[in-house]
Amino acid sequence: QPFILMVLLFALGLGTTITFASSHWLLAWMGLEINTLAILPMMAQSHHPRAVEASTKYFLTQSTAAATLLFATMTNAWLTGQWNIHLMSDPIPLTMIVLALSLKIGLAPLHTWLPEVLQGLDLTTALILSTWQKLAPFILLMQIPTQGQTIIVALAITSTIVGGLGGLNQTQLRKVLAYSSIAHLGWMMIVIQFMPQITTLALVLYIVMTWATFLALKLNQTTTINTLTISWTKSPILTAIFPMILVSLGGLPPLTGFLPKWMILQELTKQDLALAATLAALTALLSLYFYLRIAYAMTLTVSPNNLMGTPPWR
């Protein structure tokens, strides 16, 4: 029903807005919670067993993360006597908050729910999950004082490695996009304590490129690499453009996706994190490999050309 959907989308926007506008931890937690509760009916609306399973998994992880966040903030209030997001002085609640928000957005090694959940959803809800749902936790991660937190760099490097290796052996496009999301989140997190502006830029560009990818897949109604091979019969122009989106997601110059990677590597080199920069740059090659494989399957292979197979069966 459009009315229910409108209410849910409004609640989705409201939750993120509350988190954006709050400087009090309880309000921030409330916004995250509204966000989770608003997307759950949208995830389960098809009543397919897989969708229900995915929404259950999502609900469990998100409520665990929210409970951890609430516990950490209450510990912080107990130790320091204030609820301000910007004044986090105690290291233990700070680390717990970082871990809780990492679980919320799916940073490795807390990423295991993300591919399964995305695989069980339809493409529109998966798009909301991999773009809009990342905004509120990222705002909180940018607001807390993360200077000198080694755990953030560790999480980020793990995420780029897992996102590169996990996507290699996949044929399901939603799982590939989930691992791509993990790798991109790792790239954003690695620079968050040095220059949050670059993180914002990387997040915005990631959202734009993921949006384009999901909409293209939705137009083709494709969820596996095999069904992409006959997409030239459905929409030839899109088939010609789509590899550009994929290569941009992989981060090849001169496309837009290269810009955040370039700036992140430059900033890491300035901060004397040469090893982290090298590792991140090498894991980007893994991601690029599976993007190129999708592009190759879509544009450079000729699927079996019998007359029955060429027109897609409407």
Contacts in CASP RR format, 6 or more apart in sequence:
PFRMAT RR
TARGET T0000
AUTHOR 0000-0000-0000
METHOD contacts of the structure
MODEL  1
QPFILMVLLFALGLGTTITFASSHWLLAWMGLEINTLAILPMMAQSHHPR
AVEASTKYFLTQSTAAATLLFATMTNAWLTGQWNIHLMSDPIPLTMIVLA
LSLKIGLAPLHTWLPEVLQGLDLTTALILSTWQKLAPFILLMQIPTQGQT
IIVALAITSTIVGGLGGLNQTQLRKVLAYSSIAHLGWMMIVIQFMPQITT
LALVLYIVMTWATFLALKLNQTTTINTLTISWTKSPILTAIFPMILVSLG
GLPPLTGFLPKWMILQELTKQDLALAATLAALTALLSLYFYLRIAYAMTL
TVSPNNLMGTPPWR
4 41 0 8 1.000
5 42 0 8 1.000
8 38 0 8 1.000
8 39 0 8 1.000
8 41 0 8 1.000
8 42 0 8 1.000
9 38 0 8 1.000
11 34 0 8 1.000
11 37 0 8 1.000
11 38 0 8 1.000
12 35 0 8 1.000
12 38 0 8 1.000
12 39 0 8 1.000
12 128 0 8 1.000
12 132 0 8 1.000
13 35 0 8 1.000
13 38 0 8 1.000
13 132 0 8 1.000
14 31 0 8 1.000
14 34 0 8 1.000
14 38 0 8 1.000
15 30 0 8 1.000
15 31 0 8 1.000
15 32 0 8 1.000
15 34 0 8 1.000
15 35 0 8 1.000
15 38 0 8 1.000
15 136 0 8 1.000
16 31 0 8 1.000
16 35 0 8 1.000
16 132 0 8 1.000
16 135 0 8 1.000
16 136 0 8 1.000
18 27 0 8 1.000
18 28 0 8 1.000
18 30 0 8 1.000
18 31 0 8 1.000
18 34 0 8 1.000
19 27 0 8 1.000
19 28 0 8 1.000
19 31 0 8 1.000
19 32 0 8 1.000
19 35 0 8 1.000
19 136 0 8 1.000
19 139 0 8 1.000
19 140 0 8 1.000
20 135 0 8 1.000
20 136 0 8 1.000
20 139 0 8 1.000
21 27 0 8 1.000
22 28 0 8 1.000
22 30 0 8 1.000
22 31 0 8 1.000
22 85 0 8 1.000
23 84 0 8 1.000
23 85 0 8 1.000
23 86 0 8 1.000
24 83 0 8 1.000
24 84 0 8 1.000
24 85 0 8 1.000
25 73 0 8 1.000
25 76 0 8 1.000
25 77 0 8 1.000
25 83 0 8 1.000
25 84 0 8 1.000
25 85 0 8 1.000
26 73 0 8 1.000
26 83 0 8 1.000
28 85 0 8 1.000
28 136 0 8 1.000
28 140 0 8 1.000
29 66 0 8 1.000
29 69 0 8 1.000
29 70 0 8 1.000
29 73 0 8 1.000
31 136 0 8 1.000
32 62 0 8 1.000
32 66 0 8 1.000
32 69 0 8 1.000
32 104 0 8 1.000
32 136 0 8 1.000
32 137 0 8 1.000
32 140 0 8 1.000
33 66 0 8 1.000
35 133 0 8 1.000
35 136 0 8 1.000
36 58 0 8 1.000
36 59 0 8 1.000
36 62 0 8 1.000
36 63 0 8 1.000
36 66 0 8 1.000
39 58 0 8 1.000
39 125 0 8 1.000
39 128 0 8 1.000
39 129 0 8 1.000
39 133 0 8 1.000
40 55 0 8 1.000
40 58 0 8 1.000
40 59 0 8 1.000
42 125 0 8 1.000
42 128 0 8 1.000
43 51 0 8 1.000
43 54 0 8 1.000
43 55 0 8 1.000
43 58 0 8 1.000
43 117 0 8 1.000
43 121 0 8 1.000
43 125 0 8 1.000
43 129 0 8 1.000
44 51 0 8 1.000
44 52 0 8 1.000
44 55 0 8 1.000
45 51 0 8 1.000
46 122 0 8 1.000
48 120 0 8 1.000
50 119 0 8 1.000
50 120 0 8 1.000
51 120 0 8 1.000
51 121 0 8 1.000
51 122 0 8 1.000
53 120 0 8 1.000
54 116 0 8 1.000
54 117 0 8 1.000
54 118 0 8 1.000
54 119 0 8 1.000
54 120 0 8 1.000
54 121 0 8 1.000
55 117 0 8 1.000
57 113 0 8 1.000
57 116 0 8 1.000
57 117 0 8 1.000
58 113 0 8 1.000
58 117 0 8 1.000
58 129 0 8 1.000
60 113 0 8 1.000
61 103 0 8 1.000
61 104 0 8 1.000
61 113 0 8 1.000
61 117 0 8 1.000
62 104 0 8 1.000
64 103 0 8 1.000
65 100 0 8 1.000
65 101 0 8 1.000
65 103 0 8 1.000
65 104 0 8 1.000
66 100 0 8 1.000
66 104 0 8 1.000
68 96 0 8 1.000
68 99 0 8 1.000
68 100 0 8 1.000
68 103 0 8 1.000
69 96 0 8 1.000
69 97 0 8 1.000
69 100 0 8 1.000
69 101 0 8 1.000
69 104 0 8 1.000
71 96 0 8 1.000
72 93 0 8 1.000
72 94 0 8 1.000
72 96 0 8 1.000
72 97 0 8 1.000
72 100 0 8 1.000
73 83 0 8 1.000
73 93 0 8 1.000
73 97 0 8 1.000
75 90 0 8 1.000
75 92 0 8 1.000
75 93 0 8 1.000
75 96 0 8 1.000
76 83 0 8 1.000
76 88 0 8 1.000
76 90 0 8 1.000
76 93 0 8 1.000
76 94 0 8 1.000
76 97 0 8 1.000
77 83 0 8 1.000
79 90 0 8 1.000
79 93 0 8 1.000
80 87 0 8 1.000
80 89 0 8 1.000
80 90 0 8 1.000
85 140 0 8 1.000
85 143 0 8 1.000
85 144 0 8 1.000
86 143 0 8 1.000
86 144 0 8 1.000
86 145 0 8 1.000
88 94 0 8 1.000
88 97 0 8 1.000
88 144 0 8 1.000
88 145 0 8 1.000
94 144 0 8 1.000
94 145 0 8 1.000
94 146 0 8 1.000
94 149 0 8 1.000
95 149 0 8 1.000
95 151 0 8 1.000
97 140 0 8 1.000
97 144 0 8 1.000
98 141 0 8 1.000
98 144 0 8 1.000
98 146 0 8 1.000
98 149 0 8 1.000
98 151 0 8 1.000
98 152 0 8 1.000
98 155 0 8 1.000
99 110 0 8 1.000
99 151 0 8 1.000
101 137 0 8 1.000
101 140 0 8 1.000
101 141 0 8 1.000
102 110 0 8 1.000
102 155 0 8 1.000
102 189 0 8 1.000
103 110 0 8 1.000
104 137 0 8 1.000
105 133 0 8 1.000
105 134 0 8 1.000
105 137 0 8 1.000
105 138 0 8 1.000
105 185 0 8 1.000
106 113 0 8 1.000
106 114 0 8 1.000
106 182 0 8 1.000
106 185 0 8 1.000
107 155 0 8 1.000
107 156 0 8 1.000
107 158 0 8 1.000
107 159 0 8 1.000
107 182 0 8 1.000
107 185 0 8 1.000
107 186 0 8 1.000
107 189 0 8 1.000
108 155 0 8 1.000
108 158 0 8 1.000
108 159 0 8 1.000
108 161 0 8 1.000
108 162 0 8 1.000
108 163 0 8 1.000
108 182 0 8 1.000
108 186 0 8 1.000
109 155 0 8 1.000
109 158 0 8 1.000
109 162 0 8 1.000
111 159 0 8 1.000
111 162 0 8 1.000
111 163 0 8 1.000
111 182 0 8 1.000
114 178 0 8 1.000
114 181 0 8 1.000
114 182 0 8 1.000
115 174 0 8 1.000
115 175 0 8 1.000
115 178 0 8 1.000
115 179 0 8 1.000
117 129 0 8 1.000
117 178 0 8 1.000
118 126 0 8 1.000
118 129 0 8 1.000
118 130 0 8 1.000
118 174 0 8 1.000
118 175 0 8 1.000
118 177 0 8 1.000
118 178 0 8 1.000
118 181 0 8 1.000
119 172 0 8 1.000
119 174 0 8 1.000
119 175 0 8 1.000
119 178 0 8 1.000
120 174 0 8 1.000
121 129 0 8 1.000
121 174 0 8 1.000
123 174 0 8 1.000
123 214 0 8 1.000
123 217 0 8 1.000
123 218 0 8 1.000
123 223 0 8 1.000
124 214 0 8 1.000
124 218 0 8 1.000
126 174 0 8 1.000
126 177 0 8 1.000
126 214 0 8 1.000
127 210 0 8 1.000
127 211 0 8 1.000
127 214 0 8 1.000
127 215 0 8 1.000
127 218 0 8 1.000
130 177 0 8 1.000
130 178 0 8 1.000
130 181 0 8 1.000
130 210 0 8 1.000
130 214 0 8 1.000
131 206 0 8 1.000
131 207 0 8 1.000
131 210 0 8 1.000
131 211 0 8 1.000
134 185 0 8 1.000
134 203 0 8 1.000
134 207 0 8 1.000
135 203 0 8 1.000
138 188 0 8 1.000
138 199 0 8 1.000
138 203 0 8 1.000
141 189 0 8 1.000
141 192 0 8 1.000
142 192 0 8 1.000
142 196 0 8 1.000
142 199 0 8 1.000
142 200 0 8 1.000
146 152 0 8 1.000
146 192 0 8 1.000
146 193 0 8 1.000
147 193 0 8 1.000
148 193 0 8 1.000
149 193 0 8 1.000
152 189 0 8 1.000
152 190 0 8 1.000
152 192 0 8 1.000
152 193 0 8 1.000
153 190 0 8 1.000
153 193 0 8 1.000
153 273 0 8 1.000
153 276 0 8 1.000
155 186 0 8 1.000
155 189 0 8 1.000
156 186 0 8 1.000
156 187 0 8 1.000
156 188 0 8 1.000
156 189 0 8 1.000
156 190 0 8 1.000
156 276 0 8 1.000
156 280 0 8 1.000
157 186 0 8 1.000
157 190 0 8 1.000
157 276 0 8 1.000
157 279 0 8 1.000
157 280 0 8 1.000
159 182 0 8 1.000
159 183 0 8 1.000
159 185 0 8 1.000
159 186 0 8 1.000
159 189 0 8 1.000
160 183 0 8 1.000
160 186 0 8 1.000
160 187 0 8 1.000
160 190 0 8 1.000
160 279 0 8 1.000
160 280 0 8 1.000
160 283 0 8 1.000
160 284 0 8 1.000
161 279 0 8 1.000
161 283 0 8 1.000
162 179 0 8 1.000
162 182 0 8 1.000
162 183 0 8 1.000
163 179 0 8 1.000
163 180 0 8 1.000
163 182 0 8 1.000
163 183 0 8 1.000
163 283 0 8 1.000
163 286 0 8 1.000
163 287 0 8 1.000
164 179 0 8 1.000
164 183 0 8 1.000
164 283 0 8 1.000
164 286 0 8 1.000
164 287 0 8 1.000
164 290 0 8 1.000
165 286 0 8 1.000
166 179 0 8 1.000
167 175 0 8 1.000
167 176 0 8 1.000
167 179 0 8 1.000
167 180 0 8 1.000
167 286 0 8 1.000
167 287 0 8 1.000
167 290 0 8 1.000
168 286 0 8 1.000
168 289 0 8 1.000
168 290 0 8 1.000
170 176 0 8 1.000
170 179 0 8 1.000
170 290 0 8 1.000
171 224 0 8 1.000
171 225 0 8 1.000
171 226 0 8 1.000
172 223 0 8 1.000
172 224 0 8 1.000
173 217 0 8 1.000
173 222 0 8 1.000
173 223 0 8 1.000
173 224 0 8 1.000
173 225 0 8 1.000
173 228 0 8 1.000
173 294 0 8 1.000
174 223 0 8 1.000
176 290 0 8 1.000
176 294 0 8 1.000
177 210 0 8 1.000
177 213 0 8 1.000
177 214 0 8 1.000
179 287 0 8 1.000
179 290 0 8 1.000
180 210 0 8 1.000
180 249 0 8 1.000
180 250 0 8 1.000
180 287 0 8 1.000
180 290 0 8 1.000
180 291 0 8 1.000
181 206 0 8 1.000
181 210 0 8 1.000
183 283 0 8 1.000
183 284 0 8 1.000
183 287 0 8 1.000
184 202 0 8 1.000
184 206 0 8 1.000
184 249 0 8 1.000
187 202 0 8 1.000
187 260 0 8 1.000
187 261 0 8 1.000
187 264 0 8 1.000
187 280 0 8 1.000
187 284 0 8 1.000
188 199 0 8 1.000
188 202 0 8 1.000
188 203 0 8 1.000
188 206 0 8 1.000
188 260 0 8 1.000
189 199 0 8 1.000
190 264 0 8 1.000
190 268 0 8 1.000
190 276 0 8 1.000
190 280 0 8 1.000
191 198 0 8 1.000
191 199 0 8 1.000
191 202 0 8 1.000
191 263 0 8 1.000
191 264 0 8 1.000
191 267 0 8 1.000
191 268 0 8 1.000
192 199 0 8 1.000
194 267 0 8 1.000
194 268 0 8 1.000
194 270 0 8 1.000
194 271 0 8 1.000
195 267 0 8 1.000
198 260 0 8 1.000
198 263 0 8 1.000
198 264 0 8 1.000
198 267 0 8 1.000
201 259 0 8 1.000
201 260 0 8 1.000
201 263 0 8 1.000
202 260 0 8 1.000
202 264 0 8 1.000
205 256 0 8 1.000
205 257 0 8 1.000
205 259 0 8 1.000
205 260 0 8 1.000
206 260 0 8 1.000
208 256 0 8 1.000
209 245 0 8 1.000
209 248 0 8 1.000
209 249 0 8 1.000
209 256 0 8 1.000
209 257 0 8 1.000
210 249 0 8 1.000
212 245 0 8 1.000
213 242 0 8 1.000
213 245 0 8 1.000
213 246 0 8 1.000
213 249 0 8 1.000
216 238 0 8 1.000
216 241 0 8 1.000
216 242 0 8 1.000
216 245 0 8 1.000
217 223 0 8 1.000
219 234 0 8 1.000
219 235 0 8 1.000
219 238 0 8 1.000
220 227 0 8 1.000
220 228 0 8 1.000
220 231 0 8 1.000
220 234 0 8 1.000
220 235 0 8 1.000
220 238 0 8 1.000
221 227 0 8 1.000
222 228 0 8 1.000
222 231 0 8 1.000
225 293 0 8 1.000
225 294 0 8 1.000
225 297 0 8 1.000
226 297 0 8 1.000
228 294 0 8 1.000
228 297 0 8 1.000
228 298 0 8 1.000
229 297 0 8 1.000
229 298 0 8 1.000
229 301 0 8 1.000
229 303 0 8 1.000
230 303 0 8 1.000
230 309 0 8 1.000
230 310 0 8 1.000
230 312 0 8 1.000
231 238 0 8 1.000
231 239 0 8 1.000
231 242 0 8 1.000
231 298 0 8 1.000
232 239 0 8 1.000
232 298 0 8 1.000
232 299 0 8 1.000
233 310 0 8 1.000
233 311 0 8 1.000
233 312 0 8 1.000
234 312 0 8 1.000
239 298 0 8 1.000
239 299 0 8 1.000
240 299 0 8 1.000
242 295 0 8 1.000
242 298 0 8 1.000
242 299 0 8 1.000
243 295 0 8 1.000
243 298 0 8 1.000
243 299 0 8 1.000
244 255 0 8 1.000
246 291 0 8 1.000
246 292 0 8 1.000
246 294 0 8 1.000
246 295 0 8 1.000
247 255 0 8 1.000
247 288 0 8 1.000
247 291 0 8 1.000
247 292 0 8 1.000
247 295 0 8 1.000
248 255 0 8 1.000
248 256 0 8 1.000
248 257 0 8 1.000
248 258 0 8 1.000
249 257 0 8 1.000
249 287 0 8 1.000
249 291 0 8 1.000
250 257 0 8 1.000
250 284 0 8 1.000
250 287 0 8 1.000
250 288 0 8 1.000
250 291 0 8 1.000
251 257 0 8 1.000
251 258 0 8 1.000
251 261 0 8 1.000
251 284 0 8 1.000
251 288 0 8 1.000
252 258 0 8 1.000
252 288 0 8 1.000
253 262 0 8 1.000
261 281 0 8 1.000
261 284 0 8 1.000
264 280 0 8 1.000
265 277 0 8 1.000
265 280 0 8 1.000
265 281 0 8 1.000
268 274 0 8 1.000
268 276 0 8 1.000
268 277 0 8 1.000
268 280 0 8 1.000
269 277 0 8 1.000
END
